[in-house]
Amino acid sequence: MSKVVIIHENMDWTKHLIKRLEELDVPYDEWDLSHGMLDIEELPEKAVYYNRMSASSHTRGNRYAPELTDQVLTWLEQKGARVINGTGAINLEVSKLKQYLALQASGIRTPKTIGAVGKDNIIEAAIKLNEFPFIIKHNRAGKGLGVRLLYSLEELKDYVNGPDFEDSIDGLSLIQQYIKSPDGHIVRSEFIGREYVYAVKVDSSDGFELCPADACQIGPDGEVIAEESKFSIIDRLPEDQIKGYQTFMNAQGIDVAALEFITDEKGDVYTYDVNTNTNYNEDAEKEAGKYAMLELAKYLKSELDAL
């Protein structure tokens, strides 16, 4: 019997999808690629393979899970398997610079960004950007890890040369234009099967380590990272923005994603993150009566039925 195979490295995030698949009686298996091996001479079993690998896997001790997943997805695609969020997705999941280049290629505005390896080059990048304040962030990250708002070169120098400096897991730091929202909100738009589902408005005024998923609301030591009230679902986005995001997803071979954007004081929209391992905020969904993980399970079922 054919089934859905969920490729992942974190059961805490995967169990929510499994619950919905079980509700719909969809046969499934989960393939944990936090470790493993790949025999490229084998043929994959007939299934719908759904990739949920995360760029933040290294924060859970799974440093090489994305690299292994990239090889597995390539093998699956080369062998003719049905893959959802395949190599196109993993390629962008682990590199924000590649995300910005791909977004720009589809005519989507992104913040001005310079990548740099090495502390001296990070400082040179900020000099070249010449915008204050500005943001430093990791090229490969997740949940806003490593993001700081800095107001001067001196502040940057103190940070990169001090004990609190966090280098990206791939060694590549980004110096980025700071886009100020007049109301302190960012918006995360959710797409399943390249169709718009809804958007979540997130209050980011208290910091950048925010994730509109229920799994990200409580930290490892029980501290509250994001209050429930910080999240609210909005139904619609401008149609041209939705179509632009769909054009981007089609071009990159991405089937399921969340695209985060911010609107500045002039009304200009800047898209700054593509998350291909999307999670959903349970409290906001209950309030709105919309359930994206259920829609995702329905989409996977339809793909399995068409196999």
ABEGO torsion letter per residue (X at the ends): XBBBBBBBABAAAAAAAAAAAAAAGBBBBBBBAABEBBBAABBBBBBBBBBABBAAAAAAGBAAAAAAAAAAAAAAAAAGBBBBGBAAAAAAAABAAAAAAAAAAAGBBBBBBBBBBEAAAAAAAAAAAGBOBBBBBBABBEGGBGBBBBABAAAAAAAAABAABBBBAAGBBBBBBBBBBAAGBBBBBBBBGGBBABBBBBBAAAEABBBABAAAABBAAGBBABBAAABBBBABBBAAAAAAAAAAAAAAGBABBBBBBBBBAAGBBBBABBBABBBBBAAAAAAAGBBAAAAAAAAAAAAAAAX
